[in-house]
Amino acid sequence: MFLLAWGAAGRGADNLLAAPWYVENGVMAVSILTLMALAKLSWDAHYFDGYDPSTPLNVVVLSEEDREGYHRVYFTYEAYPGNAVPSLMALPIGTEGPYPVLVFLHGIGQSKAFLDEIAPHFANEGFILATFDQHMQGERKLKDPTFIEQGLALRRRGALTVNEARRMVDYLDTRPDVDKDRIYLIGASYGAVTGATAAAFEKRFKAVVLTYGGGDLSQLAANEEVIKAVGPLTGYVGRLASFFGAPFDPVRYVDGVSPRPILFQNGNRDRIVVPAAAMALHRAAKEPKEIKWYPSDHLDLDPDYIHLVIRDGLEWIKAQDARLVAERAQK
C-alpha cells in the first residue's frame, strides 16, 4: 500500500501500471537475489574441492631433535601444489615401529606448537602424534587482514583443515615407521568440529575422538561470548552463521564416520561449545558412539581438566587399537 500511494503521488495514478521503472526494478531485484542464491549454492557445492592424493607432497624435513619423552620432527608437506603446510610430529623413543598414529587437529586459537605440551602422553604409550598449523594460525597467520578478508579466511579454513588432514594421512602412508592400518584422529574444540567432517571423508581414520566440539552452527553461535557481544541479536547471528557456514557444519557429515567408533568428550558447563551444540553433533552421529561428560567449562577456560581429558581419550584410543590388532591377528 505504501508503494502504491508513493507511486500515485509521484507519477500519477493513471500512469502507475504503465510505468516501466516499477516493473524493471522489481525484475532486477528478483534477478539479483536469484543470482546471489545460485552463486551461494555453487560456492557451497565446491567448498571441499581441492583434495588430490595424486599431487606430489614435496615433504621437507626442517629439523629433528630428541626432547624429553619424544623425538620431534619439524617438517612441511604440500596439501595443495605450491602451498607448504608447517607441521610437527612426535615419535616414541627407545622402541621400534611401525607405530600407530594420532593425527591431532588443534583448537581455533592454537597452533602446531601445542603438540609439545601433550606429546609425551602419546609417545610414552607408543603412538606417533602428528599435527599442522591450520590456516590463520602459527606460521600461517594472516598479515593485517581486513574484516572481510578475515571472514573469508575463516570460512575457507574449515575446508582447508579437512583436506590438509587427509593429505597428512597421505604422507603418513609413505612412512615405513607408520602402521598404515592404525591411524586415528583426535580433534579439540574447533579441531573437533572440523575433525568430525575430516573423519567422515577420510576412511583411513580407524577411530575418532572429538574433544569439546559440537555442531549446528546456530547452537554454536549461541554461546556466552556471542551473547555478551551482540545481546538480543544473538538469534540473527546464529541464522547468519547457519546460512554462510552451511557447508562447514559437521552435523551434515558426522554420520559418515560410522561404522568406525567415535568418542565425544564434552563439558556440561561449557560456555563456548554449549551442551546443546555438543548434543546436536552427538545425535547426528551413528553408532558406534560414546559420549563422556565432564563437570567443566571449555578446556582453555578450565585447564585443570586437560590432563584428565587427554588421559581418558588416550585410554579409549588404546582400547580401539588393541581391538584392531586382535582382529588383524585373527585374519
N, C-alpha and C positions, 0 to 999 in steps of 0.2 A: 504494500500500500504506500509506503514512504517513497519508493522508487517511482511508482505511478504518479503520485502527486508532484514529485520533484520534476519529472519529465513534462507533465502537463503545464506546470508553471513556467518552465524554462523554454519550452519549444512549442507549446500549444497542444491542446488535447487532440485536435483534429489531425495533427501530424505525427502523433506518438507511434502509432502502429507502423507507419511507413518509414520511420527514422532508421536508417541503416546502422547508425552508431550503436543502437541498443542491441540489435541482433549480432552485429560484428563483435562487440565487446564480450557478449555472453559466449559466443562460439570460441573466441580467443581464450577466455578464461578456462572453459572446459577443455580445450585443446592443450593448454599449458599444464593443467592438472593431470590430464591423461598421459602426456609425455613424461612428466615427473614420476608418475606411478610406474610407467613402463621402465624408465631408467632405474628406479629403485629395485624393481623386480629383477632386472638384468644384473645390477650390481650385487644383489643378494645371491643370485644363482651362481655367480662366478667367484663368490667370496673365498672359497678354499682352493681355487685354481693355483697351479704352480708347482705342486709336488711332482717330481720326476726322478724316480730312482735310477734312471739310466745316465743322468748327467754326472760328470766327474766330481768327487768330493774334495779333491785337492787339499788333503789334510796337511797341515804344517804344525809340527811339534815345536813349540817355542821354548819350553823348559821342562825339566824333570828334576824332582828332588824328593828325598825321604824326609818326612815330617813325623812328629810323634804319633805313632799308631797307623800311619798310612803312607803310601807312595803317591806323590802328587804330580799329575801331568797337566800342563797348560798348553792348549792347542787350539787350532781353528779348523773348521771344515766349511765347505760351501753348500748351504742348503739350496741356494739359488745361484746360478752362474755369476761369478764375479762378486758375490757378497759373502765374505768370510764371517763366520759366527764364532766369537770368542767363547771358549769352553774350558771346563776343568773336569778332571777325572781323578778319583781317589781309589787306589788299588790296595788290597791286603799286602802285608809284608810278612815274609817268613813262611809262606805256603806257596804251593804250586797250583796253577789253574788247570783247566779253564774254570772261570768263576761265573756264578750268576751275577746279574747286573740289575741295578735300580737306576732308571732314568728319573731324575728329580726336576720338577718344574717349580720354580720359586714363586714367591708372592709378588704382588703388583709393585711394591716399593723396594724389593730386594734386588740382588744381583747374584751372579755365579759365585761371588766370594762367600756367600752363606754356606757353601759346601764345607769350608774349612771349620765351621762351628760344629758340624754334625758328622763329618766323615768318619771319625774314629768309631762311632757307634756301629756303622755298617761294615767298615773294613775289618774290625775285630771279629765280626761274625762271618767273614769270608765272602762278603759282597763287594763288587765294584759299585761305586756311586758316580754317576756322570750327570753333568748339568751344563747349562749355557746361559749367557746373558740374553734375556729376552729383549725384543725391540723396545727402545726408550730407556733401557736400564744399563748400568755398568758402563762398559766401553761403547755402548750403542746409544748413549743419551743424546737427545736432540740438542742442537745449539741454538739457544734463544728462539724457540718456536713461537709463532703467533698462536692465539687461542684456537683459530680454525685449524692450523697445522697440527696442534696438539690433539685436537678432537679427531681429526682424520687418522693420525698416527695411532691413537688408542683403538680406533675401530679396526685398523689394519693389524694391530698387534695380536689379536686373537687368532687370525688365520696364520700369521707367521709362526706363532708359537706352536700351533698344531703341526704344521708342515715341517718345522725345524726339529721338532721332537721325532717325527718319523724319519727324517734324514739322519738324526743321531743314531737311530736303530740301524739304518743302512750302514753307517760307519762301524758300529759295534759288530755287525755281521762279518766285517772284514778282519777282525782281530782274532788271532789264534788263542789268546788268553781269555776269550769270552765264550761261555757256553750259550750258544745261539738259541737253545730251546728253553732258556731260563732267564728271560728278560722281563722285567716288571716295571711298573710306573708308580711313582708317588708324587702327588701334587699338593701343594699347600696354598690355601686361600685362592688367589687368582690362578695359581697353578693347578688347583683342584678343579676350578671352573673350566679351564682350557684342557686339563688332563682328561676329563670325562669324554670330551669330544675326540681328543687325540687317541685315546684307547679304543673308542668306538670305530675309528677309521683304521687304526693300526693293529691288525690281528696278532702281530708278533708279541705284543704285551700279554703275558700269560695270567697276570692278576694285577689288580689296581687298588691303590689306597688313595682316597680323596679326603684330605685333611682340612677341615674348616672351610669347605666350599659349599656352594649352593647353586640354584638355578631359578628360573622365572625372573627375568630382569625387572619386572615391576615390583617383585618382592625384594630383590637385591637392592633396588633403589630406595626402598622404604626403611633404610637403616637410620640410626640415630644421628650420624654425621650429616646426612642429606636433610633430615628433618630440621636439624639446627640451622642449616644454611638457608633453606627455602621455605620452611614452615608450611603454611597452607597450600603451597604449590607442589608439595611432595607427590601428590597423585598425578599431576601433569608431568612431572619429571619421570615418574615411573612409566607413564604411557609413551613418552618420547623415547626412553631407553628401550622399551619393548619394540617400538617401531624401527628405530635406526639400528638397534642391535639384534634384530630378529635372527639373522643367520648365525649369530655367535652364541645364542642361548643354548646351554648344554642339555636342557630338558628335551630338546629336539633330537638328540643323538645318543644319549647315555644308554638307551635300551639296546644299542648295537654292541655293547660290551659283552652281553650275555652270549654264550654260556660261561664265559670266564668270570671268576668271582670278583666282587668289589667289597671293600671295607670303607664305610663312611665314618669319619670321626668329626664330631661337632660339639660345640659348646652351647649349653642351654641358656647361657646368659650373654651370648654373642651379640654385640651391638653393631657389628659390621656386616657379617653374614648372619642375618637374623634366623632363628629356628624355622620360621615359615619358609624361607628360601632353601634351607637345608632339607626340609621335608619335601619340598617340591621336586628337588633333584632325586631324592631317595625314592619317592613314589614313581617317578618316571623310569627308573631303572628296573630291569627284570631280574629274576633270580638267576644264580645265587647271589645274595647280597646280605650284608650285615650293617648295622649302624650302632655305633658306640657313642654315648653322650657323656660329656664331662661338665662338671659344675663350674664352668669358666666362661670368661669373655673371649674375644678373639685373641689368638695366641700372642700377638705382639703387644696386646694390652694386658695380658695375663701370663707373663713369661714363666711363672712358676710351673706351669703345666707342660711346657715344651718338651722336657726330657721324658715325662710320663707318656705323652702322646707319641713321641718317637719310639719309645720302648714298646708300646702296645702295637704300633704299626709294624715295627720290625719283627716282633714275635708272630704276628699274623702272616707276614710275608714268609717267614721261615717255615711256618706250617704248610703254606701253599707250595713252597719249594720242595719240602720233604715229600709231599703227596705226588708232585710231578716226577721227582726222582724215583719214587717207588713204582709209579705207573710205567715209567720208561724201563725199569729193570724187569718188569713182568712181560714186556713185549718180546 
